[in-house]
Amino acid sequence: MADGNVKSVDIQIAPADFETLKSSGYQLCFAKKVNNTYNVVWQSGIDYLVDNTFSWQPMYEMFGSNQFTGDVKVNVSTNKVSIGLGDQAVLDTNGYLGDATSGGPATGITMINNYGTIHPGLCAFSTDYNGKSSTTPIYVAEQPIVSGQDTLTPVEAVQVWFEQDIATSTMFSTARSNAVEVDLTLQNTATRLYKDGKWSTPSASARYADPRTIVVIVATLTAAVIAHDLATKITSKLTGVYKDIKVDVQAPGGTTVKIEYREQSGLPGPRHAQTQMLLANKTTVDTLTEFALESLASLGVGYLTMTANSN
């Protein structure tokens, strides 16, 4: 069964490349290795930013398909069953997959096929760079199997590339142009940078260590608040383009609060650049102030005076 380890890859895109890719309609694509090959687009999308985190856990579903055809979306022909490493499922003579049970190699997922000609396939769980989780196909056997059994072996490695006009769950049988493989079999995280049309691994020196204060808000409240509660409310709103901003709340005496927004420390170059672009946007201070007001309101507290100063 799944061991629960979360794997993630951080894909950074240099600003000039980002503009070129976006204007030309390129999608950011991911595929997962199974049986030492990549042949299904696990996730693809056009709404990426200059910094994107894609993560997954070893949680799978098995299915059978009637065909494998390149450049066509996967057709799941049977029912799907949740299954983990070291498990097996039986496809009966009617073409129905039974529940998973223990059996087969510990590193693989086994289909026992009593039905006849079928292409075994797997789906896997992932969380995309917008924080949306889903379970989508990662593999379909290119050659069908007949009665007997077949073991599918997922590998904790992903392939990443940019491509036009391709959708999630599309099968492919040819190499993807200018793709990079990220092997996470021995680690849980990795970072890759796409710059000048080439992939690289950014060095630690490319990270910015000195965070900047963005906005300081001081308010006198109509009632007391707990600093931790207010910080938690505000933090829940710091998603999307605001994900690299953190908040610190001080509430001496409870009815006076100091709310400080600042950059996360140790940001890599592209994410630092994105935060700097936010700072140049005149609406950022207004938005962060609005987050504070909404959070106070959710705690049932108003304010008597308030100042918001940007640095």
Secondary structure, DSSP 8 states (H G I E B T S, - for coil): ------EEEEEEE-HHHHHHHHHTTEEEEEEEEETTB--B--EEES---SEEEEEEEEEEEEEEES---TTSB----S--EEE-TTEEEEE-TTS-B---EE-S-TTSEEEEE-SSSBEEEEEEEEE-TTS-EEEEEEEE-SS-B-SEEEEE-EEEEEEEEEEES--TTBB--S--TT-EEEE-SS-SEEEEEEETTEEE---GGGEE----EEEEEEEEESS---HHHHHHHHHTT--GGGTTEEEEEE-TTTTEEEEEEEE-TTEEHHHHHHHHHHHHSTHHHHHHHHHHHHHHHHTT--EEEEEEEE-
